[in-house]
Amino acid sequence: MGRRYALHADIPFGASRQTAGSPLPADRALSAAHTVPQPLLEISGLTKRYGEQIALTEVGFAVNAGELLGLIGPNGAGKTTLLETIAGVLPADAGEIVWHGVRLPQARRREVMFYLPDGVRPYPEQPVLRVLEFFAGVYRRSDAHLADVIAVLGLAPSLQKRVHALSKGYARRLMLALGWLAPHPLLLMDEPFDGFDLRQTQEIVRQLRRSASEGRTLILAIHQLADAERVCDRFVLLADGRVRDAGTLAELRQRANRPEASLEDIFLALT
């Protein structure tokens, strides 16, 4: 991928040593009262530069609790950079991220969100089962919980294989399993359907919806618009590092004056 993901102590991908039942984050400021009707996460003015190149330009949108939000755009639109900047993997050059109405600094984001990058294989020399057991131990998940994750994602045939030997599809399943084991209320996922056939994609869609129904919020970066249309509640349309529009499919259709249009047609019309 050309990017390096630093480990924090012995916990990969910016995860923190939180138990499944402990509050995230620890202080009251970041766990503001849930009775106030406000977005879970608000992003405003987010800008990222690489030298003279501007990758993100004043990106802003909100995410509601329990929502499946799709970041939609072609390859090169800025989706991965946006996820990495939200997660705190990359520093932003400008902008603000607010959690429950309180500004969330870069160093605190790993406490409330878990980022699943695309194309990363953690601990490549280790067997899949050992990696899963390690994560389950970090987050104090029960054996039953781990067994359920393995069954849901169909990982049983790969448990004794080393991570580096996995096919693309099974490597994606492993990453999804790590996200399922993490207790963080917000999950960021880069291309969650990459490497899956149609039947497998449909099953992952069902499991993502199951996770949202249990109270988790998900932000998914997806370039296959048909997949996004099946799974997401709302969409952020991203092109050339800028938000072009955001809303439900019905709202986007109305603004595009295309009442029966697919998400792909709407994206082309609005961007």
N, C-alpha and C positions, 0 to 999 in steps of 0.2 A: 504493500500500500504506500510505502514511502513515508509513513508516519510512525513514530514510536509512542507506545503507551506505557507511561511510567507506572511502576508498582508502588503502592503505599504500604510500607512495612512488608508483610507477606500476603497482603490482600490485593488481588489484581483489579484493574479497571476502575480504580477510584472508589471501591467499595469500602465501607466502614464496619468496624466490629460492633454491630448492633444486633441485639437479639430480636427474634421475630415479634416479641411482644413489647419491646421497648419503644418509647415515643421517638419519632423522627421529625425534626431535630430535637436536641435536648432542652434548649432554653425556651422560655415562654414566648419570646418575641417571634420566633419562627414557627411556633405552633399556635398561632393566633386563633381566636374563637371561630369555630366552624359555623356558628350560628349566623355570622355576618354573610349576606349574600354577595360574594365577590369571587372572581376567578381564582383558581388554584395557583396559576402561574401567569404573570404578565411580563411581556418582553417589549421593550420600547427603545427605538433608536439604535439597535444593535448594528455595529459597523466593524468590519474586519478587513485589514489591509495586509498584503504581502509586498513590501516595498512600494512600488508605484501601482501595483495591481490592487484594485478594490474587489474583494471577494463577496462582501455583504455591505449593503448600503441602507442604513437606517431601517432595519427590519423590525417590525412590531406586530404582535398579535397576542391574544389571550387564550388560555387553555382552561376549561372547566373540569372540575373534579369528576372522575368516572367517565371521561370522554375518550374516544378514539379519534385523535386528530391526525390527519394525513398531511405531510409536507410533500407537495406534488410539484414535479418539475423534471425536465430531461436531465441526462447526465451533464454535469458542468453548471447546473443552475445554482449551486451553492448549498445543497441540502446537507451534505456531510459536514461542511465547514460550519453550518448553522448548528447542527446537533453538537459538534465538538465544542463550539463556543458556549452554547447553553449549558452543557455538562461541566464546563470549566477545564476541559482538556486543553483548549486554546484560550489565551487571553483576548478579550475584545479590545478594540481601540476606542470604542465609544459605546454608550448604551447602558441600559439597566435591566436587571432581572429581579422581579418582585415575587415573593412567595407568600400567599395569604395576606397581601397588603404590606408586607415588610420587605425591604431591600435584602436580597440574598447575595452576599459576596461570593466570589469565585471559590474561596477556600471552604465554604460551607455547603456547596452544592452536592457533594458526594453523600451528604447525610440524608438527603430527601430524594435524590434521583440516581438511577442506575443506567449506565450507558452501554449498549451492546453495539460495538462497531461492526462494520462489514469486513469480511476477509481476514479476521484475526482468529488464530487458533491458540488458545492458552495452554501452556505447559505441553508442548508438542511431543515430548518423549514419554509422557505419562499415559497410562491406560485411561480410557474414558471414565470408567467406574471410579477410579481413584480421584480424578478431578471433581466428579460430582460429589463424592463423599467428603472431599475437602471443603467444598462450598457449603454443603449441608451442615458440616460441623461448625464452620465459621458463623453461620446464621442460626445455629441450634435448631435445625429442622429435624423432625422425627424421621425414623426409618420409613414409616408409612407415607409421610409426605414425599420423601425421595422416591419411593416406589411408585407413587402416583404420577410424579413428573416423568419418570422413565417410561411408564406405560402410556401416558397421554401423548408423548412425543415419539413413541415407537423406537426408543433407543436401545432396547434389549439386544438386538443383533450386534451392536457395536461396542458393548461394554468392555470387552477384553482387548479391543484394538487400541493402538496408540493414536493419540490425537492427530499426529502428522499423517497417518495413513487413512484418515477418514475421507470419504467422498465429499464433494461440495455440499450435497444435501444433508448428510449426517453431521458435517461440521456446523451447519446452520442450526440443526436440531440441538446440538450440544450448547451452542450459544443461547438459544432460546431457553433451554433447561436452566442455565445459570441465571437468566433473568427471572424465571419462575421461582427459583430458590431464594433469590434476594427479597428482602422484606420492604424495600423502598416503595413509597406510594406512587412515584412517577417513574415510568420506564421509557427510555429513549431507544429506539431501534432503527438501525440503518439497513434498509432493504431486507426486511424480514422474510420475504418470499423467494429470495434469490436462491436458485438451486433446487426448487421444488417443482414437481409436475402439477398438473391441474388438480388431481385428486388430493395430493398432499397439501396443496395450497388451500383447498376448501377445508381440510381438517385443521390447519393452522388458524384459518379465519375463525372457525368455531371456538378454538381454544383462546384466541385473543378476546373474543366477545365474552367468553366465560370469565376470563381474568378481569375484564372491565365490570362485569356484573357483580363481581366480588369486591368492587370498590377501588380497583387500581385504575390509574390514568395512564394512557399510552400516547406517545408521539411517535409516529411512524414515517420515515422518509421512504417514499416509494416512487419509482419512475414508471412502473407498469400501471397505467391508469385504470385498467379494468380491475386489477386486484384492489386498488385503492377504493374504487366505487363500491366494491362488495363489502368492505370491512369498516370504512371510516364513517364517523358521524358528521364531521365537518372537515373542511379542506383549507389549506393555505397554499395558494398558487404562487410558486416561486420561479422567477426567470431572471437570469443575469444578476443574481444576488439581490433582487428586489422583490418584495411582496406585491403582486399584481392585483390580488383580490383574496377574499377569505369568506367562508360561509358554508352553509349546508348545500347539498346538491340542488334543492329547491330554490334557495336564495340565489345561487350562482346562475341557475337557468333563467330566473326572472331578470337578473341584471343583464344577461346576455340576450334576452328576448328569444330564448330557444327552449320552449316548454318541454320538449321531448328529447332534448339533446343528451348525448352521453357526456361523461366527464371529459373525455378526450376532445370532443367537439367544443365543449365550453372552454377548456383550457386554450385551445387554438383561437377561439373568438375573443377571449379576454386578455390574451397576452400577445 
